[in-house]
Amino acid sequence: MDVAVKKELQKTACKVRMGIIEGVHAAKSGHPGGSLSCTEILTYLYFKQMNFDPKAPKMEGRDRFVLSKGHAAPALYAVLAERGFFDAELLKNLRQPGCILQGHPDMKKIPGVDMSTGSLGQGISAAVGMALSAKHFGNDYKVYTVLGDGEIEEGQVWEAAMFAANKGLSNLTAFVDYNNLQIDGTIEEVNSAMPIDKKFEAFNWHTIVIEDGNDFEQIEAALNEAATVNKPVAIIAKTVKGKGVSYMENQVGWHGSAPNDELYEQAMAELKAAFAEL
């Protein structure tokens, strides 16, 4: 990856993280940990990978994205705002009455959102349907989805995985945000789905494991590999819950908690310092 391109992506990711913290703090609720962990994945998809037009969010041939882990909506909202789908000032009204940006994405209200999600397991199912539709009607758009590692404890995920492989949906790429923490503890403690890659392989998906899912070069390499295979692809991205905010990193308590004023200031100071160093 070109050094300048990587630096711009890193700067964008910093701004996205600021938007996440801004929104969750203003709302006094939300899910910062899992939003911060998938920031690089969403940033790469929206700033480097996907075909779409923010000025025409319903463009027929656009690539589709489904945030299957819908509780990470603050990350998606911050990325969409940064990409120009709507004014970033809306992030300060997250979850407020009358604001289009609620706790989970709403496709009927938010420009750039292709599927309403939040009920875990349903997002990947919708993504499979979109990919099937593209195949059936001869459209060449791609479908991308991001799942949580806790989410794949839902049986519906595996029904969708089985169906996608059976229908040869090579236009579908699913990221698993493998930060190894869900609301009640580690994945192993709650209901282990390990090994994730072998399970997707058993359902006849091509699987790729990224050792650092917060690294743009590894994300790019995985997507380049995904483009060469003729079956659905699962990218297992090992990420850090709360990435970018020191006191949130790898701390399960920040799955669904908002920072108070003091911790908000600390988080923003850390992110601004990281941005200044790029």
C-alpha positions in Angstrom: 0.0 0.0 0.0 1.2 3.5 -0.9 2.5 5.3 2.2 0.5 8.4 1.5 -2.7 6.4 1.0 -2.2 4.5 4.2 -1.6 7.8 6.1 -4.8 9.3 4.8 -6.7 6.2 5.8 -5.2 6.3 9.3 -6.2 10.0 9.6 -9.7 9.2 8.5 -9.9 6.4 11.0 -8.9 8.8 13.7 -11.6 11.2 12.7 -14.1 8.4 12.6 -13.1 7.4 16.2 -13.6 11.0 17.3 -17.1 10.9 15.8 -17.9 7.6 17.6 -16.8 9.1 21.0 -18.6 12.4 20.3 -21.9 10.6 19.6 -21.8 8.1 22.4 -20.8 10.7 24.9 -23.6 13.1 23.8 -26.1 10.3 23.9 -24.9 9.0 27.3 -25.4 5.5 25.9 -24.3 3.3 23.0 -21.7 0.7 22.1 -18.2 2.3 21.8 -16.0 -0.8 22.2 -17.3 -2.7 19.2 -17.6 0.4 17.2 -13.9 1.3 17.7 -12.8 -2.3 16.9 -14.3 -2.3 13.4 -13.3 1.3 12.5 -10.5 0.3 10.1 -12.7 -2.3 8.3 -15.5 0.2 7.7 -13.0 3.0 6.8 -11.3 0.9 4.2 -14.6 -0.3 2.7 -16.0 3.2 2.3 -12.9 5.1 1.4 -11.0 2.5 -0.7 -13.1 -0.5 -1.7 -16.7 0.1 -2.4 -18.5 1.6 -5.4 -21.2 4.2 -4.5 -22.1 7.8 -4.7 -22.9 9.8 -1.5 -25.0 12.2 -3.6 -27.0 9.3 -5.0 -27.2 6.8 -2.1 -29.8 4.6 -3.9 -27.7 4.3 -7.1 -28.7 1.1 -8.8 -25.3 -0.4 -9.4 -23.8 0.6 -6.0 -22.0 -2.0 -3.8 -24.1 -2.9 -0.7 -23.0 -2.9 2.9 -24.8 -4.4 5.8 -23.7 -3.8 9.4 -24.8 -7.1 10.8 -23.5 -6.2 14.2 -26.0 -3.3 14.2 -25.1 -2.1 17.7 -21.8 -0.8 16.3 -24.0 1.9 14.5 -21.8 4.8 15.9 -18.9 3.5 13.7 -21.1 3.3 10.6 -22.7 6.7 11.3 -19.2 8.3 11.7 -18.0 6.8 8.5 -21.1 7.8 6.5 -20.8 11.4 7.9 -17.1 11.5 7.0 -17.9 10.2 3.5 -20.4 12.9 2.9 -23.8 11.1 3.2 -25.0 13.6 5.9 -23.7 16.4 8.1 -21.3 15.3 10.9 -23.2 17.6 13.3 -25.9 15.0 13.4 -23.5 12.7 15.4 -23.9 15.1 18.4 -27.6 14.2 18.4 -27.1 10.4 18.5 -30.1 8.6 20.0 -32.0 11.8 20.6 -35.7 12.2 19.8 -36.3 13.2 16.2 -32.7 12.4 15.1 -32.3 10.0 12.2 -29.3 8.4 14.0 -30.7 6.1 16.6 -29.2 3.1 18.5 -29.3 0.9 15.4 -29.3 1.7 11.7 -32.5 2.5 10.0 -32.5 2.1 6.2 -35.7 4.2 5.8 -34.3 7.3 7.4 -30.5 7.3 7.0 -28.8 8.0 3.6 -26.3 5.3 2.8 -27.8 2.6 5.1 -28.8 -0.4 2.9 -30.4 -2.5 5.7 -31.9 -1.9 9.1 -30.0 -4.1 11.6 -29.7 -4.8 15.3 -31.3 -8.2 15.8 -28.2 -10.3 15.6 -27.9 -12.8 12.7 -30.4 -11.0 10.5 -27.9 -8.7 8.9 -25.9 -11.5 7.2 -29.1 -13.1 6.1 -30.1 -9.8 4.4 -26.7 -9.5 2.8 -27.0 -13.1 1.4 -30.4 -12.1 -0.1 -28.8 -9.0 -1.7 -26.0 -11.1 -3.2 -28.4 -13.7 -4.5 -30.5 -10.9 -6.1 -27.4 -9.6 -7.9 -26.6 -13.0 -9.2 -30.1 -13.7 -10.3 -30.6 -10.5 -12.2 -27.1 -10.4 -13.6 -25.9 -7.3 -11.7 -22.2 -7.0 -10.9 -22.4 -5.2 -7.6 -20.6 -6.6 -4.5 -22.1 -7.1 -1.0 -20.1 -6.6 2.1 -21.2 -7.3 5.7 -19.5 -7.1 9.2 -20.5 -9.5 11.9 -19.6 -9.6 15.6 -17.8 -12.6 16.9 -20.4 -12.9 19.6 -23.1 -12.6 16.9 -22.0 -15.8 15.3 -23.4 -17.7 18.3 -26.7 -17.1 16.6 -27.9 -20.1 14.6 -29.3 -17.9 11.9 -25.8 -16.9 10.9 -25.0 -20.5 9.9 -28.2 -21.0 8.0 -27.2 -17.9 6.0 -23.7 -19.3 5.5 -25.0 -22.6 4.3 -27.3 -21.0 1.8 -24.7 -18.5 0.5 -22.3 -21.3 -0.3 -25.0 -23.5 -1.8 -25.9 -20.7 -4.2 -22.3 -19.9 -5.1 -22.4 -16.3 -3.9 -18.9 -15.2 -4.9 -20.1 -11.6 -4.7 -20.4 -11.8 -0.9 -17.7 -10.9 1.6 -18.3 -11.2 5.3 -15.9 -9.8 7.9 -16.0 -11.2 11.4 -14.9 -8.5 13.9 -13.0 -10.9 16.1 -12.2 -8.7 19.2 -12.9 -11.7 21.5 -15.3 -9.8 23.8 -19.0 -9.6 24.0 -21.3 -8.1 26.6 -20.9 -10.8 29.2 -17.2 -11.6 28.8 -14.9 -13.4 26.4 -16.2 -15.4 23.5 -14.8 -18.6 25.1 -16.5 -17.8 28.5 -19.9 -17.2 27.0 -20.4 -19.7 24.1 -17.2 -20.4 22.1 -17.6 -20.6 18.3 -14.0 -21.4 17.9 -12.3 -22.1 15.5 -14.3 -19.5 13.5 -12.4 -20.0 10.2 -12.8 -23.7 10.2 -16.5 -23.4 10.8 -16.9 -21.2 7.7 -14.7 -23.5 5.8 -17.0 -26.4 6.8 -19.9 -24.4 5.2 -17.8 -24.2 2.0 -16.7 -20.6 2.3 -13.2 -19.4 1.5 -11.7 -18.1 4.7 -8.9 -15.6 5.4 -7.6 -14.8 8.9 -6.2 -11.3 9.5 -3.8 -11.3 12.4 -4.3 -7.5 12.9 -7.8 -6.4 11.8 -6.9 -2.8 12.6 -4.2 -2.7 10.0 -5.1 -1.3 6.6 -2.5 -3.3 4.7 -3.7 -6.6 6.0 -7.3 -5.6 5.3 -6.3 -4.7 1.7 -4.4 -7.9 1.2 -7.4 -10.0 2.4 -9.8 -8.2 0.1 -7.4 -8.6 -2.8 -7.4 -12.4 -2.1 -11.1 -12.4 -1.8 -11.5 -11.1 -5.3 -9.7 -14.1 -6.7 -12.0 -16.9 -5.5 -15.3 -18.1 -6.8 -17.2 -18.6 -3.5 -18.4 -16.5 -0.6 -15.5 -15.2 1.5 -15.2 -14.9 5.3 -12.5 -12.6 6.6 -11.8 -13.3 10.3 -10.2 -10.0 11.5 -8.5 -10.1 14.9 -9.2 -6.7 16.3 -9.0 -4.8 19.6 -12.2 -3.9 21.4 -12.1 -0.2 22.1 -9.1 0.4 19.8 -7.6 3.8 19.9 -8.8 4.8 23.4 -6.4 3.5 26.0 -8.8 2.9 28.9 -11.3 1.1 26.6 -8.9 -1.3 24.9 -9.7 -5.0 25.7 -12.1 -4.0 28.4 -15.5 -5.7 28.3 -17.1 -3.0 30.4 -17.0 -0.7 27.4 -19.1 -2.9 25.2 -22.2 -0.8 26.0 -21.2 2.1 28.2 -20.7 5.8 27.5 -17.8 7.8 28.9 -18.5 10.5 31.4 -17.2 14.1 30.8 -13.7 13.5 32.2 -13.2 10.2 30.2 -14.7 11.9 27.1 -12.0 14.6 27.3 -9.3 12.0 27.8 -10.5 9.9 24.8 -10.7 13.0 22.5 -7.2 14.2 23.7 -5.7 10.8 22.9 -7.4 10.6 19.4 -6.4 14.2 18.6 -2.8 13.4 19.6 -2.8 10.3 17.4 -4.1 12.3 14.5 -1.4 15.0 15.0 1.3 12.4 14.8 0.2 11.1 11.4 
